Amino acid sequence: MEQDPAVRTIEARVHGRYLVRLPDSPRPWPALISFHGYGELADASLAALERVREATGWLCVAVQALHPFYTKDQRIVASWMTRLDREHALADNIRYVADVVAAVQDEFRVDSPVVFVGFSQGGAMAYRAAANVRSAGVIVLAADVPPDVSAPLKLPPVLIGRGRGDTWYTDEKMTLDVARLNGICPRVETCVFDGGHEWTDDFAAAAGAFLGRIRRER
């Protein structure tokens, strides 16, 4: 009878990509670091940031997931991680995000604050980034708090968004997340809007107001 194969892992170096949109105002700039959803690319999260009127004075950075793949119609999209070798993927992604933030701060002389933004699968990345990289706020749309973000980790103020018609990120999930976050961050704000699993103008307005409060608090 054949034995099951032994499983080994080895660290491999890969290149990630991120998009940068410079503001028209003079330096130094605060920075918005965003993470797209499953099956998207960095372009999608950069377009979402551009819907936030108050983001015009921020350096906007859209980070792309390290795992691209083809759809059935041959479009290239990406995913942050799967259940396979999850612990290694978590460490790889956190290191990747920290490297992106350091590179952006070095190249563009970023001034605080740094705020992380995530949609859907990218929302989990925004929480993880804020738990491991110094930041002033987290904006998350349609994504629950991942189980690896919990005490003793700490988060800055958080804004959570949810569409009333979203059948994946339900009202029950949001309620549980708010309860969890109250123990690890100083303030949790919520925005419930008419819509589904998507960015809307209402959420963009809420995100802009949140950014304004972050700037005033610095």
C-alpha positions as CSV (number, residue, x, y, z in Angstrom):
1,M,0.0,0.0,0.0
2,E,1.4,3.4,-1.0
3,Q,1.9,6.0,1.7
4,D,0.6,9.5,1.3
5,P,3.2,11.9,0.0
6,A,5.1,14.0,2.6
7,V,4.4,17.7,2.2
8,R,7.1,20.3,2.4
9,T,7.0,24.1,1.9
10,I,9.8,26.4,0.7
11,E,9.9,30.2,0.6
12,A,9.8,31.6,-2.9
13,R,10.4,35.2,-4.0
14,V,7.7,36.7,-6.2
15,H,7.0,40.2,-7.5
16,G,3.8,42.1,-6.6
17,R,2.5,45.2,-8.3
18,Y,0.7,48.2,-7.1
19,L,-0.8,51.3,-8.7
20,V,-0.1,54.8,-7.5
21,R,-2.2,57.9,-8.1
22,L,-0.5,61.2,-7.0
23,P,-2.6,64.1,-5.8
24,D,-2.4,67.6,-7.2
25,S,-1.6,69.2,-3.8
26,P,2.0,69.8,-2.7
27,R,3.9,67.2,-0.6
28,P,3.9,65.7,1.9
29,W,0.7,63.6,1.5
30,P,-1.2,61.2,3.6
31,A,-1.8,57.8,2.0
32,L,-4.7,55.5,1.2
33,I,-3.6,51.9,0.7
34,S,-6.4,49.8,-0.9
35,F,-7.0,46.1,-1.5
36,H,-9.3,44.8,-4.2
37,G,-11.9,42.0,-4.0
38,Y,-11.7,38.4,-5.2
39,G,-11.5,38.2,-9.0
40,E,-10.5,41.8,-9.5
41,L,-7.3,43.7,-10.1
42,A,-5.8,46.7,-8.5
43,D,-7.5,48.9,-11.1
44,A,-10.8,48.2,-9.5
45,S,-9.8,49.4,-6.0
46,L,-8.1,52.5,-7.4
47,A,-11.3,53.4,-9.3
48,A,-13.2,53.0,-6.0
49,L,-10.9,55.4,-4.2
50,E,-11.4,57.9,-7.0
51,R,-15.1,58.0,-6.1
52,V,-14.3,59.4,-2.7
53,R,-14.2,63.2,-3.1
54,E,-12.2,63.7,0.1
55,A,-9.4,61.4,-1.3
56,T,-8.2,64.0,-3.8
57,G,-5.6,65.2,-1.4
58,W,-4.3,61.7,-0.6
59,L,-1.7,59.6,-2.3
60,C,-3.9,56.6,-3.5
61,V,-2.2,53.2,-3.7
62,A,-3.9,50.1,-5.0
63,V,-2.2,46.9,-4.1
64,Q,-2.7,43.9,-6.3
65,A,-3.0,40.3,-4.9
66,L,0.0,38.0,-5.5
67,H,-2.0,35.2,-7.1
68,P,-3.3,36.1,-10.6
69,F,-5.4,33.7,-12.7
70,Y,-7.4,33.5,-15.9
71,T,-11.2,33.6,-15.9
72,K,-13.1,31.4,-18.4
73,D,-13.2,34.3,-20.8
74,Q,-9.4,34.7,-20.5
75,R,-9.5,37.9,-18.4
76,I,-6.7,38.2,-15.8
77,V,-7.8,38.7,-12.3
78,A,-6.3,37.9,-8.9
79,S,-7.0,36.4,-5.4
80,W,-5.4,37.1,-2.1
81,M,-5.3,33.6,-0.7
82,T,-7.1,30.2,-0.3
83,R,-7.4,27.7,2.5
84,L,-4.3,25.8,1.2
85,D,-1.2,26.6,3.3
86,R,-3.2,29.5,4.8
87,E,-0.7,30.3,7.6
88,H,2.1,30.7,5.0
89,A,-0.1,32.9,2.8
90,L,-1.0,35.1,5.8
91,A,2.7,35.7,6.6
92,D,3.5,36.3,2.9
93,N,0.7,38.8,2.4
94,I,1.5,40.8,5.6
95,R,5.1,41.0,4.7
96,Y,4.1,42.1,1.1
97,V,1.9,44.9,2.4
98,A,4.5,46.1,4.9
99,D,7.0,46.2,2.0
100,V,4.6,48.2,-0.2
101,V,3.9,50.7,2.6
102,A,7.7,51.1,3.3
103,A,8.4,51.6,-0.5
104,V,5.6,54.2,-0.9
105,Q,6.7,56.1,2.2
106,D,10.3,56.2,1.0
107,E,9.5,57.2,-2.6
108,F,6.8,59.8,-2.0
109,R,7.7,61.1,1.5
110,V,4.3,60.1,2.8
111,D,3.2,62.0,5.9
112,S,0.8,60.4,8.4
113,P,-1.9,59.4,8.4
114,V,-1.9,56.1,6.5
115,V,-5.4,54.5,6.1
116,F,-6.1,51.0,4.8
117,V,-9.2,50.4,2.6
118,G,-10.5,47.0,1.5
119,F,-13.5,45.6,-0.4
120,S,-14.8,42.0,0.0
121,Q,-11.8,39.6,0.1
122,G,-9.6,42.7,0.2
123,G,-11.4,43.8,3.4
124,A,-9.7,41.0,5.4
125,M,-6.4,42.2,4.0
126,A,-7.2,45.8,5.2
127,Y,-7.8,44.5,8.7
128,R,-4.6,42.4,8.7
129,A,-2.6,45.3,7.4
130,A,-3.9,47.7,10.1
131,A,-3.2,45.1,12.8
132,N,0.5,44.7,11.7
133,V,1.5,48.1,10.1
134,R,1.1,51.4,11.9
135,S,-2.0,53.2,10.6
136,A,-4.6,55.8,11.5
137,G,-7.8,54.1,10.2
138,V,-9.4,51.2,8.4
139,I,-12.3,51.4,5.8
140,V,-13.8,48.1,5.0
141,L,-16.7,47.3,2.7
142,A,-18.6,44.0,2.6
143,A,-16.1,41.9,4.5
144,D,-16.0,40.3,7.9
145,V,-13.2,40.5,10.4
146,P,-10.8,37.5,9.7
147,P,-10.3,35.2,12.7
148,D,-6.5,35.9,12.8
149,V,-7.3,39.6,13.7
150,S,-8.1,39.4,17.4
151,A,-6.7,40.4,20.8
152,P,-3.9,41.1,21.7
153,L,-3.7,42.7,18.2
154,K,-5.0,46.3,18.1
155,L,-6.6,48.3,15.3
156,P,-7.1,52.1,14.7
157,P,-10.7,53.5,14.2
158,V,-12.7,51.4,11.7
159,L,-15.5,52.2,9.3
160,I,-17.6,49.2,8.1
161,G,-19.9,49.4,5.1
162,R,-22.7,47.1,4.1
163,G,-25.4,47.1,1.4
164,R,-28.9,46.2,2.6
165,G,-29.2,43.9,-0.3
166,D,-25.9,42.1,0.3
167,T,-26.7,38.4,0.8
168,W,-23.1,37.5,1.6
169,Y,-22.1,40.1,4.2
170,T,-25.3,40.0,6.2
171,D,-26.6,42.2,9.0
172,E,-25.8,39.4,11.4
173,K,-22.2,39.3,10.3
174,M,-21.9,43.1,10.7
175,T,-23.4,42.9,14.2
176,L,-20.9,40.2,15.2
177,D,-18.0,42.2,13.7
178,V,-18.9,45.4,15.6
179,A,-18.9,43.4,18.9
180,R,-15.5,41.9,18.1
181,L,-14.0,45.2,17.1
182,N,-15.2,47.0,20.2
183,G,-12.6,45.1,22.1
184,I,-9.6,45.8,19.9
185,C,-10.1,49.3,18.4
186,P,-11.1,52.7,19.9
187,R,-14.0,53.4,17.6
188,V,-16.2,51.5,15.2
189,E,-18.4,53.4,12.7
190,T,-20.9,51.7,10.4
191,C,-22.6,52.7,7.1
192,V,-25.6,50.7,5.9
193,F,-26.8,51.8,2.5
194,D,-29.2,50.9,-0.3
195,G,-27.3,48.5,-2.5
196,G,-25.7,45.1,-2.7
197,H,-22.1,43.7,-2.6
198,E,-20.7,46.9,-4.2
199,W,-19.2,50.3,-3.8
200,T,-22.0,53.0,-4.0
201,D,-22.0,56.8,-3.9
202,D,-23.4,56.6,-0.4
203,F,-20.6,54.5,0.9
204,A,-18.0,56.8,-0.9
205,A,-19.5,59.7,1.0
206,A,-19.3,57.9,4.3
207,A,-15.7,57.0,3.6
208,G,-14.9,60.6,2.8
209,A,-16.4,61.8,6.0
210,F,-14.4,59.2,7.9
211,L,-11.2,60.4,6.2
212,G,-12.1,64.0,7.2
213,R,-12.4,62.9,10.9
214,I,-9.1,61.1,10.7
215,R,-7.3,64.2,9.3
216,R,-8.8,66.4,12.0
217,E,-7.7,64.0,14.7
218,R,-4.0,64.0,13.6
